[in-house]
């Protein structure tokens, strides 16, 4: 499903107070960025927010799950979790969830990346 421009506009409106919000097309959906840091994504008409160990329980308490795509061998779950639909009608709470997602994205960006050891040969 192509990126719905109305959903992009809604994301910019909901999360605008967090900073400079932009939506960039990617893989048929879109990445939502705040001041250059991707903190959410749009896929199949749904907004997913970046989660971490601190915020994942909030998504689970709402009965929501992560964004999952089909990898080469098996499904792969990402650390972006479905945003509660009720937030679309509650800008203040959407902003609080967005703030948590930005914090999670900034923390993940600052964390050292795990790399696979290179084989010799």
PyMOL commands that set and color helices and strands:
alter all, ss='L'
color gray80, all
select helices_A, chain A and resi 5-18+56-61+85-89+91-110
alter helices_A, ss='H'
color red, helices_A
select strands_A, chain A and resi 21-26+29-34+37-43+46-50+66-70+75-82
alter strands_A, ss='S'
color yellow, strands_A
deselect
rebuild
show_as cartoon
